[in-house]
Amino acid sequence: MARTLRNKQGFHLLNRALNSPTPAHRLGTTTPLQTLAYEEVQASAETKCNLTAFVLHGLLGSGRNWKSFSRNLVSTLSNSSPSSEWRMVLVDLRNHGRSAGIEGLEPPHDLVNAANDLANLIKARGWAWPDVVIGHSLGGKVALQFSESCARGDYEQLWVLDSVPGEVSPENSDAEVEKVLLTLQGLPSSIPSRKWLVSHMIELGFSKSLSEWIGSNLNKSGEHETWAFNLEGAVQMFNSYREKSYWSLLEHPPKGMEISIVRAENSDRWDLDVIQRLESLANQGGDECEGKVSVRVLPNSGHWVHADNPKGLLEIIAPKLASLTSNIG
């Protein structure tokens, strides 16, 4: 069952960790379908929502990383159009957050299966397809895969936040991410304490903010701490992230969909040729047969867009979502 909590701003978080059985008819038997954990953020639990956005986190993160931003986004949209009610569904991707403890999310742990997980969640809950999907980093490519293989053309806006849409070669890969993953793989599965981990990471040369964020992914287990994510599964997902390319989707977006790429101004993940290719696609505009691609730059922000410049990100995303509100009004 859902447990409804009211925070200080009056928002409701519907906490769920779902293992929802969905009938799969085979010779008169049913097979349970395991679905992802998620939280819902909406302005009021008493009002039925008519618009939905899925929010997908990055590598080693979880939906809760986007809770504050999602509350502010819902509040902004509610104030701009009181007649519309938005619901943000903050998903924990496979191997991450509370989904890491759900059995049945079988390998391979790649972007294709991560996107299928979203489709299975929607079907298991009996939901309509979301109106918007917002994905950051790893979640951005999961969102692209979801559009390509699961819900092509079934929703109107796809947001890809500081996520390179093409293949990422080892030479151009994010060295810091690889270093973090290698470091974590070299640690014992049971960590003495969060304080020990943060100190150890700083000693290895990682920044204090990154070390503390890594430490926030620990869960207390007896006298020790364990990871809130499945590390080996996450590594496989990162490898899939590097290998997959969605340039063909960007070159021919589904009819009626706008794919918005947000590049953080100070992010080190972007090569000049990728930036120029995206700008060229954006300049083409859309036509009656296909959707369109737009590109925005988030100023004063590194890769962690929701932490570095949440106000600027809100100013980019909220008006676009509000345009959907006006379309249904």
HELIX and SHEET records of a PDB file:
HELIX    1   1 GLY A   63  TRP A   66  5                                   4    
HELIX    2   2 LYS A   67  SER A   80  1                                  14    
HELIX    3   3 GLY A   97  GLY A  101  5                                   5    
HELIX    4   4 LEU A  111  ARG A  125  1                                  15    
HELIX    5   5 LEU A  138  SER A  149  1                                  12    
HELIX    6   6 ALA A  175  GLN A  185  1                                  11    
HELIX    7   7 ARG A  194  GLU A  203  1                                  10    
HELIX    8   8 LYS A  208  GLY A  215  1                                   8    
HELIX    9   9 LEU A  231  GLU A  243  1                                  13    
HELIX   10  10 TRP A  247  GLU A  251  1                                   5    
HELIX   11  11 LEU A  272  GLN A  284  1                                  13    
HELIX   12  12 VAL A  305  ASP A  308  1                                   4    
HELIX   13  13 PRO A  310  ILE A  328  1                                  19    
SHEET    1   A 9 ARG A   3  ARG A   6  0                                        
SHEET    2   A 9 HIS A  12  ARG A  16 -1                                        
SHEET    3   A 9 TYR A  38  GLN A  42 -1                                        
SHEET    4   A 9 TRP A  86  VAL A  91 -1                                        
SHEET    5   A 9 LEU A  51  LEU A  56  1                                        
SHEET    6   A 9 VAL A 132  HIS A 136  1                                        
SHEET    7   A 9 GLN A 157  LEU A 161  1                                        
SHEET    8   A 9 GLU A 258  ALA A 264  1                                        
SHEET    9   A 9 LYS A 292  LEU A 298  1                                        
SHEET    1   B 2 LEU A 218  SER A 221  0                                        
SHEET    2   B 2 HIS A 224  TRP A 227 -1                                        
END                                                                             
